[in-house]
Amino acid sequence: MITTDFITPIQIPQSLGSITSAQKAEQTEGGSLFKDIFGNMIGNVQEAEENLAQQQYMLATGQIDDVHTLGVAASEAQLAIDMLVQMRNKAVEAYNELMRITL
C-alpha cells in the first residue's frame, strides 16, 4: 500500500487578480498585501526546511525505512527557496521599472 501522507503541497501565493474588493477594502495600506504574500512565502520556506530537518533526523535514527522521503523533502525545500527568490527578483524588477518611469 502506497501512502502519500508525507507529501505536503506547497501553498501557491495568492495572486493579485484573485483578491476580492472586500479584501482590498480591508487593506488600508498597499504594503500589507505585499507583506502578506512574502510572509506566506517565507513561512513556506521555513516549513519546508523544518520538514527536511525532521526527515533527516528520522532517517539518521532509523525511524523511517523509505529513503525517498528525504529526497522529496529536499526537493520541496529547494523549490520553496527557488520560488521565494524568483518572487523577490520580480519585486525588485518591478521596483526598478517604477523608478525608471518616475525619472
SEVEXRO-570010 format. One record per residue (C-alpha): residue number from 1; x negated, y negated, z negated. Coordinates in steps of 0.02 Angstrom, whole numbers. Last residue first. Example, Ala and Ser with C-alpha at 12.3 -4.5 7.8 and 13.67 -1.06 7.14 Angstrom:
residues 2
<node i="2" px="-684" py="53" pz="-357"/>
<node i="1" px="-615" py="225" pz="-390"/>
This chain:
residues 103
<node i="103" px="-633" py="-2988" pz="678"/>
<node i="102" px="-466" py="-2918" pz="618"/>
<node i="101" px="-461" py="-2783" pz="750"/>
<node i="100" px="-637" py="-2723" pz="711"/>
<node i="99" px="-592" py="-2706" pz="526"/>
<node i="98" px="-438" py="-2605" pz="571"/>
<node i="97" px="-544" py="-2488" pz="676"/>
<node i="96" px="-667" py="-2467" pz="533"/>
<node i="95" px="-526" py="-2423" pz="414"/>
<node i="94" px="-454" py="-2297" pz="537"/>
<node i="93" px="-625" py="-2216" pz="560"/>
<node i="92" px="-649" py="-2208" pz="371"/>
<node i="91" px="-478" py="-2126" pz="349"/>
<node i="90" px="-517" py="-2002" pz="489"/>
<node i="89" px="-682" py="-1956" pz="407"/>
<node i="88" px="-598" py="-1933" pz="239"/>
<node i="87" px="-466" py="-1819" pz="316"/>
<node i="86" px="-605" py="-1720" pz="401"/>
<node i="85" px="-699" py="-1701" pz="236"/>
<node i="84" px="-543" py="-1643" pz="146"/>
<node i="83" px="-505" py="-1515" pz="282"/>
<node i="82" px="-683" py="-1449" pz="278"/>
<node i="81" px="-677" py="-1432" pz="89"/>
<node i="80" px="-513" py="-1336" pz="96"/>
<node i="79" px="-580" py="-1227" pz="236"/>
<node i="78" px="-736" py="-1185" pz="136"/>
<node i="77" px="-635" py="-1138" pz="-18"/>
<node i="76" px="-518" py="-1028" pz="85"/>
<node i="75" px="-666" py="-943" pz="169"/>
<node i="74" px="-746" py="-907" pz="0"/>
<node i="73" px="-582" py="-839" pz="-70"/>
<node i="72" px="-559" py="-726" pz="82"/>
<node i="71" px="-737" py="-664" pz="68"/>
<node i="70" px="-713" py="-627" pz="-117"/>
<node i="69" px="-551" py="-536" pz="-81"/>
<node i="68" px="-646" py="-429" pz="45"/>
<node i="67" px="-743" py="-343" pz="-93"/>
<node i="66" px="-597" py="-233" pz="-143"/>
<node i="65" px="-629" py="-144" pz="-307"/>
<node i="64" px="-593" py="-283" pz="-429"/>
<node i="63" px="-635" py="-287" pz="-615"/>
<node i="62" px="-815" py="-235" pz="-588"/>
<node i="61" px="-891" py="-374" pz="-692"/>
<node i="60" px="-978" py="-453" pz="-542"/>
<node i="59" px="-822" py="-436" pz="-435"/>
<node i="58" px="-712" py="-518" pz="-567"/>
<node i="57" px="-836" py="-659" pz="-590"/>
<node i="56" px="-849" py="-691" pz="-403"/>
<node i="55" px="-659" py="-688" pz="-388"/>
<node i="54" px="-642" py="-813" pz="-531"/>
<node i="53" px="-772" py="-928" pz="-454"/>
<node i="52" px="-683" py="-921" pz="-287"/>
<node i="51" px="-515" py="-958" pz="-368"/>
<node i="50" px="-591" py="-1107" pz="-459"/>
<node i="49" px="-663" py="-1172" pz="-296"/>
<node i="48" px="-496" py="-1151" pz="-207"/>
<node i="47" px="-404" py="-1240" pz="-347"/>
<node i="46" px="-529" py="-1384" pz="-346"/>
<node i="45" px="-517" py="-1403" pz="-158"/>
<node i="44" px="-327" py="-1402" pz="-163"/>
<node i="43" px="-329" py="-1533" pz="-302"/>
<node i="42" px="-442" py="-1643" pz="-194"/>
<node i="41" px="-315" py="-1629" pz="-52"/>
<node i="40" px="-171" py="-1670" pz="-168"/>
<node i="39" px="-261" py="-1823" pz="-235"/>
<node i="38" px="-302" py="-1874" pz="-56"/>
<node i="37" px="-120" py="-1874" pz="-7"/>
<node i="36" px="-61" py="-1954" pz="-169"/>
<node i="35" px="-191" py="-2093" pz="-164"/>
<node i="34" px="-149" py="-2138" pz="15"/>
<node i="33" px="35" py="-2144" pz="-31"/>
<node i="32" px="-7" py="-2249" pz="-185"/>
<node i="31" px="-113" py="-2370" pz="-86"/>
<node i="30" px="33" py="-2446" pz="7"/>
<node i="29" px="102" py="-2515" pz="-155"/>
<node i="28" px="285" py="-2514" pz="-203"/>
<node i="27" px="309" py="-2330" pz="-173"/>
<node i="26" px="485" py="-2284" pz="-223"/>
<node i="25" px="557" py="-2372" pz="-70"/>
<node i="24" px="448" py="-2268" pz="45"/>
<node i="23" px="507" py="-2110" pz="-40"/>
<node i="22" px="687" py="-2162" pz="-14"/>
<node i="21" px="647" py="-2203" pz="169"/>
<node i="20" px="591" py="-2025" pz="194"/>
<node i="19" px="411" py="-1975" pz="223"/>
<node i="18" px="396" py="-1843" pz="359"/>
<node i="17" px="304" py="-1956" pz="480"/>
<node i="16" px="162" py="-1993" pz="359"/>
<node i="15" px="118" py="-1811" pz="347"/>
<node i="14" px="117" py="-1725" pz="180"/>
<node i="13" px="-43" py="-1626" pz="165"/>
<node i="12" px="-27" py="-1442" pz="204"/>
<node i="11" px="-48" py="-1337" pz="49"/>
<node i="10" px="-175" py="-1199" pz="69"/>
<node i="9" px="-89" py="-1032" pz="52"/>
<node i="8" px="-131" py="-918" pz="-94"/>
<node i="7" px="-194" py="-747" pz="-46"/>
<node i="6" px="-214" py="-631" pz="-196"/>
<node i="5" px="-34" py="-571" pz="-190"/>
<node i="4" px="-58" py="-497" pz="-17"/>
<node i="3" px="-36" py="-316" pz="-64"/>
<node i="2" px="-70" py="-169" pz="51"/>
<node i="1" px="0" py="0" pz="0"/>
